[in-house]
Amino acid sequence: MEDDAPVIYGLEFQARALTPQTAETDAIRFLVGTQSLKYDNQIHIIDFDDENNIINKNVLLHQAGEIWHISASPADRGVLATCYNRTSDSKVLTCAAVWRMPKELESGSHESPDDSSSTAQTLELLCHLDNTAHGNMACVMWEPMGDGKKIISLADNHILLWDLQESSSQAVDILSHFLNRLHILLLFFFLWKTSWRLQLASSASLEGKGQLKFTSGRWSPHHNCTQVATANDTTLRGWDTRSMSQIYCIENAHGQLVRDLDFNPNKQYYLASCGDDCKVKFWDTRNVTEPVKTLEEHSHWVWNVRYNHSHDQLVLTGSSDSRVILSNMVSISSEPFGHLVDDDDISDQEDHRSEEKSKEPLQDNVIATYEEHEDSVYAVDWSSADPWLFASLSYDGRLVINRVPRALKYHILL
C-alpha cells in the first residue's frame, strides 16, 4: 500500500464529533463521538498504527445521549468532555459533562476494527457542567497550556469559566467477623475515592437585540492563555478571561453563520474562521476592518478549519460539499519566505542568488483535495502526535486518516 493512501474506518452510527487525544504525544489517537437516537451512543478510541497502516479501536458507551461536541484534556489522557442531547419534559436540552475513560484504555490495549465480540466499557462521570441557569451548551474548551483544571463552556449567550477541582473523600466500610466465640475482629477497609467538582469562576453574556447564541469558540494558546475567541451568528469576538470583558469584535465577519475558528499556533494575533458563506477567512485581530486573506474553494458550508500545530502554513478545512481541502497559506505563515539558508554552507554567488530569491514570498495554493467522503464532513483535525497526519469525519460515520503529501513534507523540512 502506498504511504500516502488514505485509511478508512466505518462507525456503526452517524457521527459529527472528533478530537485528537491531546495529551497523547507518542501514539496517533483520535476520539470519535456518535449520534444515535435509538441506541446507546459510543465514543470510539481510534489508534492508528503508522508502520503497518492499520487502525485499532476500542469502544466506550456514552449512555447520556447523542454527542454533538467532544474535547480532550491537554494534561490527562484519560479525561474528556462532551456536549450531548438529552430529553427533559418533552424538551431537548444540550448538556455537558466531564468523563474519565477506563485506565487500561488511556494508552493502548486496543482491538482490531473487525473484532466486535468484546463488550463495550462505560465512561466514569466526573462531573456535570451545570447549565440549568444558562441554556444549551454549544462547546467545551480546555485551557491549551494548562494542567487540565480550567474549562470554558459556551451556553446560549453565556461564556462560562470553570475551575475543575479534585478532592479525596474517605469512605469507610466496616465488616464484622467472628473468629471464635471469645473474640470479635472489626476489619476496616478504607477506600479512597477521588471526587471532582466544577466551580464557576466567572462568566459574561452577549447583550443585544434578538436571541444571541454562541455557535463555537477557541481558546488562544498565546498571551498566557488569557484570550478566547467566540462566534455568534456572523460575528467574531475576543474575550479576556481575567476580566471576562470583550477585547475585539469583528462584525459581519462572514456573510452567513460562522461555524468554526482556530488560532495560528505561531502568530499570536492571527485567527482563521469559516462559515455558511462557503468561505475561510484569516484575520489579524489588531486590525479587524478586513480579512488578511480569504479562501473560496468549497461549494457548501464550511464546518471546520484547523491550523497545523507545528507548521502553520498548513490549513485543513472540511465542508458539507463532502470534501476536505489542505491549503498551503505560506504568505501569512510564520515563515513566509521559507527557511533561511546558512551563510556558511554556500558560496558568495549562491548566497546572492538565495538572497534575491528570498525576497519573493512563496505562493499560497491548494495542496490537495480529498474526496473519500460521501456525506457532509463535519469535523477535521490534526494528530497531536504526528504533525503530518490528520483525520476527517463525515456524518455517515466514515472516518478517514490522511497524510500530508510526502513531497510537500520534505519541501517544508528541507
C-alpha positions, 0 to 999 in steps of 0.5 A: 500500500502506498504511504500516502493512501488514505485509511478508512474506518466505518462507525456503526452510527452517524457521527459529527464529533472528533478530537485528537487525544491531546495529551497523547504525544507518542501514539496517533489517537483520535476520539470519535463521538456518535449520534444515535437516537435509538441506541446507546451512543459510543465514543470510539478510541481510534489508534492508528498504527503508522508502520503497518497502516492499520487502525485499532479501536476500542469502544466506550458507551456514552449512555447520556445521549447523542454527542454533538461536541467532544474535547480532550484534556491537554494534561490527562489522557484519560479525561474528556468532555462532551456536549450531548442531547438529552430529553427533559419534559418533552424538551431537548436540552444540550448538556455537558459533562466531564468523563474519565475513560477506563485506565487500561484504555488511556494508552493502548490495549486496543482491538482490531476494527473487525473484532466486535465480540468484546463488550463495550466499557462505560465512561466514569462521570466526573462531573456535570457542567451545570447549565440549568441557569444558562441554556444549551451548551454549544462547546467545551474548551480546555485551557491549551497550556494548562494542567487540565483544571480550567474549562470554558463552556459556551451556553446560549449567550453565556461564556462560562469559566470553570475551575475543575477541582479534585478532592479525596473523600474517605469512605469507610466500610466496616465488616464484622467477623467472628473468629471464635466465640471469645473474640470479635475482629472489626476489619476496616477497609478504607477506600479512597475515592477521588471526587471532582467538582466544577466551580464557576469562576466567572462568566459574561453574556452577549447583550443585544437585540434578538436571541444571541447564541454562541455557535463555537469558540477557541481558546488562544494558546498565546498571551498566557492563555488569557484570550478566547475567541467566540462566534455568534451568528456572523460575528467574531469576538475576543474575550479576556478571561481575567476580566471576562470583558470583550477585547475585539469584535469583528462584525459581519465577519462572514456573510452567513453563520460562522461555524468554526475558528482556530488560532495560528499556533505561531502568530499570536494575533492571527485567527482563521474562521469559516462559515455558511458563506462557503468561505475561510477567512484569516484575520489579524485581530489588531486590525479587524476592518478586513480579512488578511486573506480569504479562501473560496474553494468549497461549494457548501458550508464550511464546518471546520478549519484547523491550523497545523500545530507545528507548521502553520502554513498548513490549513485543513478545512472540511465542508458539507460539499463532502470534501476536505481541502489542505491549503498551503497559506505560506504568505501569512505563515510564520515563515513566509519566505521559507527557511533561511539558508546558512551563510556558511554552507554556500558560496558568495554567488549562491548566497546572492542568488538565495538572497534575491530569491528570498525576497519573493514570498512563496505562493499560497495554493491548494495542496490537495483535495480529498474526496473519500467522503460521501456525506457532509464532513463535519469535523477535521483535525490534526494528530497531536502526535504526528504533525503530518497526519490528520483525520476527517469525519463525515456524518455517515460515520466514515472516518478517514486518516490522511497524510500530508503529501510526502513531497510537500513534507520534505519541501517544508523540512528541507 
